[in-house]
């Protein structure tokens, strides 16, 4: 089973957000206020230079997240080159997406996704565990993709390794 957010009939972030539990909405608002008050910014890469910076930060954060667990099987230098090649071929069409969350001049979270066939598939993410008070992983998993002005289609899918995380943290995403 792959977790999804079904956006069929949802016209805006606010429309989606209204369907979430009161606890989820409260936590998202609280952490977003704190993040913005501290100078946090969300960015969707739109140029090759922004994608390069975003992928560099994403890789650094991803490797750091997995270092204590023996490393990541999802990312290595070969895969990094593949991502850069995919970005070069797909960025202009809006099918390759790199989101970054920045705070104090540093990237504290990054997310990579591919859009095709009316769906946006999330490939991987990375976040700075030292910035936990801002809940970068929560924002990376939910708020950015739904807010994306270049939404491609109706559904958002997470990779299989995120299923246990989403269930264990009771994120209010529909699971199909």
C-alpha positions in Angstrom: 0.0 0.0 0.0 1.4 3.4 -1.0 0.3 6.5 1.0 -1.4 9.1 -1.1 -3.0 12.5 -0.9 -6.0 12.4 -3.2 -6.6 16.0 -4.6 -9.6 15.1 -6.7 -12.0 18.1 -6.4 -9.5 20.1 -4.2 -9.1 23.5 -5.7 -6.5 25.0 -3.2 -4.3 24.3 -0.3 -6.9 25.7 2.1 -9.5 23.3 0.7 -7.2 20.3 1.3 -6.1 21.7 4.7 -9.7 22.0 5.9 -10.1 18.2 5.5 -7.4 17.4 8.0 -7.8 16.8 11.7 -7.8 19.7 14.2 -4.6 18.4 15.7 -2.8 18.3 12.3 -4.0 21.8 11.4 -3.0 23.2 14.8 0.5 21.6 14.6 1.1 22.8 11.0 0.0 26.3 11.8 2.1 26.4 15.0 5.3 25.1 13.3 4.8 27.2 10.2 4.3 30.4 12.3 7.5 29.6 14.2 9.4 28.8 11.0 8.3 32.0 9.3 8.9 34.1 12.4 12.5 32.8 12.4 12.9 33.7 8.7 12.2 30.3 7.1 11.4 30.2 3.4 10.0 27.5 1.1 11.5 27.3 -2.4 10.6 25.3 -5.5 13.6 25.2 -7.9 12.8 26.7 -11.2 16.2 27.2 -12.9 19.0 24.7 -13.5 21.2 26.6 -11.0 18.5 26.4 -8.3 18.1 22.7 -9.0 21.8 22.1 -8.6 21.8 23.9 -5.3 18.7 22.1 -4.2 20.1 18.7 -5.1 23.4 19.4 -3.4 21.5 20.3 -0.2 19.1 17.4 -0.5 22.0 14.9 -0.9 23.9 16.4 2.1 20.8 16.2 4.3 19.8 12.8 3.0 23.2 11.3 3.7 23.3 12.9 7.1 19.9 11.4 8.0 21.0 7.9 7.1 24.6 8.0 8.4 23.8 6.7 11.8 21.8 3.8 10.3 24.6 2.6 8.1 23.9 4.8 5.1 21.2 5.1 2.5 20.5 2.5 -0.2 18.5 5.1 -2.1 21.3 7.6 -2.9 24.9 7.4 -4.0 27.1 9.3 -6.5 25.7 7.4 -9.4 22.1 8.1 -8.4 23.0 11.8 -7.8 24.2 12.0 -11.5 21.0 10.3 -12.6 19.0 12.9 -10.7 20.9 15.7 -12.4 20.4 14.2 -15.8 16.7 13.7 -15.1 16.5 17.3 -13.9 18.2 18.6 -17.1 15.7 16.7 -19.2 12.5 17.3 -17.2 12.8 20.6 -15.4 11.5 22.8 -18.2 8.3 20.6 -18.5 7.7 20.8 -14.7 8.0 17.1 -14.3 11.1 17.3 -12.1 10.7 19.1 -8.8 13.1 20.0 -6.0 11.7 21.8 -2.9 13.9 23.3 -0.3 13.1 24.8 3.1 15.7 27.4 4.1 16.3 28.9 7.5 19.1 31.3 8.5 20.8 31.0 5.1 21.0 27.2 5.3 18.7 24.5 3.8 17.1 22.5 6.5 15.0 20.2 4.3 14.8 19.1 0.7 12.5 16.9 -1.3 12.7 15.4 -4.8 9.7 14.4 -6.9 8.7 13.4 -10.4 5.4 14.3 -12.1 3.8 12.1 -14.8 0.5 10.7 -15.7 -1.5 13.0 -13.5 0.5 12.0 -10.4 3.4 13.4 -8.4 5.6 10.7 -7.0 8.0 11.5 -4.2 11.3 10.0 -4.6 13.2 11.0 -1.4 13.8 13.7 1.1 16.4 14.9 3.6 16.1 17.2 6.6 18.3 18.7 9.3 17.6 16.9 12.5 19.0 19.9 14.4 16.1 22.0 13.1 13.5 19.6 14.6 11.6 22.4 16.4 10.5 23.7 13.0 9.3 20.2 11.9 11.0 20.3 8.5 10.0 16.7 7.8 6.3 17.4 8.4 6.4 20.3 6.1 8.3 18.3 3.5 5.8 15.5 3.6 2.7 17.5 3.3 2.5 21.3 3.0 4.9 21.9 0.1 3.5 19.4 -2.4 -0.1 20.5 -1.9 0.8 24.2 -2.1 2.8 23.6 -5.4 1.4 26.0 -7.9 2.4 23.6 -10.7 0.3 20.8 -9.4 0.3 17.9 -11.9 -2.8 15.9 -11.5 -4.8 14.7 -8.6 -2.7 12.4 -6.5 0.6 12.5 -4.6 2.4 9.3 -3.8 5.2 8.6 -1.3 7.8 5.9 -1.8 7.1 2.6 0.0 9.7 3.3 2.7 7.5 6.2 4.0 4.5 4.0 4.6 5.5 3.0 8.1 6.6 6.5 9.0 3.2 8.0 7.9 1.3 5.3 9.8 3.4 5.5 13.0 3.0 9.3 13.1 -0.7 9.2 12.2 -0.5 11.7 9.4 -4.0 12.2 8.1 -3.2 11.1 4.5 -5.5 8.6 2.8 -3.7 5.2 2.4 -4.7 3.2 -0.6 
